[in-house]
Amino acid sequence: MAWFKRKKENISKDSKKSDIPDGQWAKCEDCGEIVHNKQLEVNWWVCPKCSYHFRIGSDQYISLIFDKGTFKEYDKKMRSGDPLEFSDTKKYTDRVSTTIKKSGMNDAVKTGIGKIDGKKAAFACMDFGFIGGSMGSVVGEKIARIIDAAYEEKIPLIIISQSGGARMMEGAFSLMQMGKTSARLARLADAKLPFISVLTDPTTGGVTASYAMLGDVIIAEPKALIGFAGPRVIKQTIGKDLPEGFQRSEFLLENGFLDFIVNRKQMKEKLSQMIEYLT
């Protein structure tokens, strides 16, 4: 029986790993294109090949929309309590603390006042990175307060929604925020102060059922998932196949639920135009 011995190993033990660090590339969920993060960042996290809009956080939206150095954040230190002493796979208090450390935010929305092309506006932006952008007591309270600030200063209001819905860990306390924010918006409407609602992927649940769909103008990013219950739940409930593109921005625009679909790169320009027109 003949024996063979490899004279040289296929891979040298001294071979170095790739010089490209991890986390430098992203794959488009729509077309599958591999794009460098720097290219995405310059393009406001929009795929250069198919224009798919990656999810971005509140800090990126603030940089995108407001004139540099003009945005002042409100109620930054407000944090959730634990009124129900809720626990599932972990305690709610532990989940909140972990998310605060990971995200650098104290809850799922940032609010404040800044200038868009020199025009003053009140602003709230939800952030999916904080427990799925869920609406709890802090989210409702901060949004209510920024609506009050818009009312007192007689300036327009912009809310960017990005949420999985109500925060189940706060039960009825979360659901109460729907009525509270809607009542504040009714007062804003009585004062004839404009409210522009911007819907991003995803906007679902109690957020859709309250302030997200109450705008004088409702704008959405392309292909954003927008609805109350998810398509799987609806399909099971009605026992029928859903239309193609159901609950996406384009479907909602076609059926009269939206006023505009706006590419993220044109968002500041469109908001500036709307403020100019409405005021």
C-alpha positions in Angstrom: 0.0 0.0 0.0 1.4 3.4 -1.0 1.5 6.3 1.4 1.4 9.9 0.3 2.6 12.9 2.3 1.7 16.5 1.6 4.8 18.5 1.1 3.2 21.9 1.6 0.1 22.9 3.5 -2.7 24.6 1.4 -2.9 27.4 3.9 0.1 28.7 5.7 -0.1 28.9 9.4 1.3 32.4 9.2 -1.4 33.6 6.7 -3.0 36.8 7.8 -6.7 37.4 7.9 -8.4 39.7 5.5 -7.5 43.4 6.0 -11.2 44.3 5.7 -12.6 44.7 9.2 -15.9 43.1 10.2 -19.0 45.4 10.0 -17.8 47.4 7.0 -20.4 46.1 4.6 -24.1 45.7 4.4 -26.4 43.6 2.3 -29.5 45.2 0.7 -32.6 43.3 1.9 -34.3 44.1 -1.4 -31.9 43.5 -4.2 -29.1 41.6 -2.4 -26.4 44.2 -3.4 -23.3 44.3 -1.1 -22.6 47.9 -0.3 -19.8 49.5 1.8 -21.2 51.3 4.9 -19.3 54.5 4.0 -21.1 54.6 0.6 -24.5 54.0 2.4 -23.8 56.7 4.9 -23.0 59.3 2.2 -26.2 58.2 0.5 -28.3 58.5 3.7 -28.6 54.7 4.0 -30.4 54.3 0.7 -29.2 51.5 -1.6 -27.5 53.0 -4.6 -28.7 50.2 -6.9 -32.4 49.8 -6.0 -33.2 52.7 -3.6 -34.1 50.4 -0.8 -34.3 52.4 2.4 -32.3 50.9 5.3 -33.7 51.6 8.8 -31.9 54.5 10.5 -32.1 56.0 14.0 -33.3 59.3 15.3 -29.8 60.9 15.3 -29.5 60.2 11.6 -32.9 61.7 10.9 -32.1 64.8 12.9 -28.8 65.3 10.9 -30.7 64.7 7.7 -33.6 67.2 8.3 -32.4 70.0 10.5 -30.0 72.9 9.8 -26.7 72.1 11.4 -26.4 73.0 15.0 -30.0 74.3 15.3 -31.7 71.2 17.0 -32.2 71.4 20.7 -33.4 68.1 22.4 -36.1 68.2 25.1 -36.8 65.9 28.0 -33.6 63.9 27.3 -33.3 62.3 30.8 -36.9 60.9 31.0 -36.9 57.1 31.6 -39.6 54.4 31.9 -40.7 53.1 35.3 -42.1 49.7 35.9 -45.7 50.2 37.1 -46.7 46.6 36.6 -43.5 45.0 37.9 -43.4 43.1 34.6 -41.2 40.1 33.9 -41.1 37.7 31.0 -37.7 36.2 29.9 -36.2 38.9 32.0 -37.3 41.8 34.2 -38.6 44.9 32.4 -36.3 47.1 34.4 -33.3 45.0 33.3 -34.5 45.1 29.7 -34.7 48.9 29.8 -31.3 49.3 31.5 -29.7 47.0 28.9 -31.2 48.8 26.0 -30.2 52.2 27.4 -26.6 51.1 27.6 -26.7 49.5 24.1 -28.6 52.4 22.3 -27.4 55.4 24.2 -31.0 56.6 24.4 -33.3 56.7 27.5 -36.4 55.6 25.5 -37.7 55.1 22.0 -38.3 58.7 21.0 -36.2 61.9 20.7 -38.0 65.3 20.8 -37.0 68.8 20.4 -37.1 72.0 18.3 -34.8 73.1 15.4 -34.8 74.9 12.1 -35.4 73.5 8.6 -34.0 75.9 6.0 -34.3 78.6 8.7 -37.9 77.7 9.6 -38.6 76.7 13.2 -40.3 73.4 13.8 -41.1 71.1 16.7 -40.0 67.5 16.2 -40.3 64.0 17.5 -38.6 60.9 16.0 -39.1 57.4 17.1 -36.2 54.9 17.1 -36.7 51.2 16.3 -33.4 50.4 18.1 -35.1 50.9 21.5 -37.3 47.9 22.2 -38.6 47.9 18.6 -39.6 51.6 18.9 -42.5 50.5 21.1 -44.8 53.2 22.6 -44.8 53.2 26.4 -45.5 55.9 28.9 -42.4 57.9 28.2 -42.9 57.9 24.5 -46.5 59.2 25.0 -45.5 61.8 27.5 -42.6 63.1 25.5 -44.7 63.4 22.3 -47.5 65.1 24.3 -45.0 67.6 25.7 -43.5 68.4 22.2 -47.1 68.9 20.9 -47.6 71.4 23.8 -44.4 73.1 22.9 -45.5 73.5 19.2 -48.9 74.9 20.5 -47.2 77.4 22.9 -44.6 78.6 20.3 -47.1 78.6 17.4 -44.8 76.5 15.2 -45.5 73.4 13.0 -45.0 69.9 14.3 -43.2 67.0 12.6 -43.4 63.4 13.9 -41.4 60.6 12.4 -42.9 57.2 13.3 -41.0 53.9 13.4 -42.6 51.4 15.8 -43.8 47.9 16.4 -46.7 49.3 18.4 -47.6 49.6 22.0 -45.2 48.4 24.7 -46.8 45.3 26.1 -44.6 45.4 29.3 -46.6 48.5 30.4 -50.1 47.1 29.6 -52.9 49.7 29.8 -50.5 52.5 30.6 -49.1 52.1 27.1 -52.6 52.1 25.5 -53.5 55.3 27.3 -50.9 57.2 25.3 -53.0 56.8 22.2 -55.8 58.9 23.6 -53.4 61.4 25.3 -51.4 62.2 22.2 -54.5 62.3 20.0 -56.2 64.8 22.3 -53.1 67.0 22.2 -53.1 66.9 18.4 -56.8 67.9 18.3 -55.9 71.1 20.3 -53.1 71.7 17.8 -55.6 71.4 14.9 -58.0 73.8 16.6 -55.2 76.4 16.7 -54.6 75.8 13.0 -51.0 74.7 13.5 -49.8 72.1 11.0 -48.8 68.6 11.9 -46.8 66.6 9.3 -46.6 62.9 9.9 -43.7 60.9 8.4 -44.1 57.1 8.3 -41.1 54.9 8.0 -40.5 51.1 8.1 -42.2 49.8 10.2 -45.1 51.9 11.5 -47.6 49.5 13.1 -49.9 48.8 16.0 -51.0 51.6 18.4 -48.8 54.2 16.8 -50.6 53.7 13.5 -53.9 53.8 15.4 -53.2 57.2 16.9 -50.9 60.1 16.0 -49.2 58.5 13.0 -52.3 58.7 10.9 -53.6 62.1 12.2 -51.3 64.4 10.2 -52.5 67.3 8.1 -50.0 65.9 5.6 -48.9 62.2 5.7 -45.6 61.3 4.1 -44.0 57.9 3.9 -40.7 56.5 2.8 -40.7 54.0 -0.1 -41.7 50.4 0.6 -42.3 51.1 4.3 -44.5 48.6 6.2 -47.5 50.5 7.5 -50.6 49.0 9.2 -52.3 48.1 12.4 -52.1 44.3 12.6 -49.5 42.5 10.5 -50.3 40.9 7.1 -50.0 37.4 8.5 -52.6 38.0 11.2 -54.9 39.7 8.7 -54.6 36.8 6.3 -55.4 34.3 9.0 -58.4 36.4 10.2 -60.1 36.8 6.8 -59.0 33.5 5.3 -57.9 35.1 2.0 -54.7 35.9 0.2 -53.7 39.5 0.4 -53.0 41.8 -2.6 -49.4 42.1 -3.7 -47.6 44.9 -1.8 -50.4 45.0 0.8 -49.5 47.4 3.7 -46.6 48.9 1.9 -46.3 52.6 1.2 -47.1 52.3 -2.5 -50.3 50.3 -1.8 -51.4 52.9 0.8 -50.8 55.8 -1.5 -52.8 54.1 -4.3 -55.7 53.6 -1.8 -55.7 57.2 -0.4 -54.1 56.7 3.0 -51.0 58.8 2.1 -50.3 62.2 0.5 -46.7 61.6 -0.7 -44.0 59.0 -0.9 -40.7 60.7 -0.5 -37.2 59.4 -1.0 -35.2 60.0 2.1 -32.6 62.2 0.3 -35.4 64.6 -0.7 -37.1 64.5 2.8 -35.7 67.8 4.1 -36.7 69.7 0.9 -40.2 68.2 1.0 -40.7 69.1 4.7 -39.4 72.6 4.1 -41.9 73.0 1.2 -44.8 71.7 3.3 -44.0 74.1 6.2 -43.8 77.0 3.7 -47.1 76.1 2.2 -49.0 75.3 5.4 -47.9 78.3 7.3 
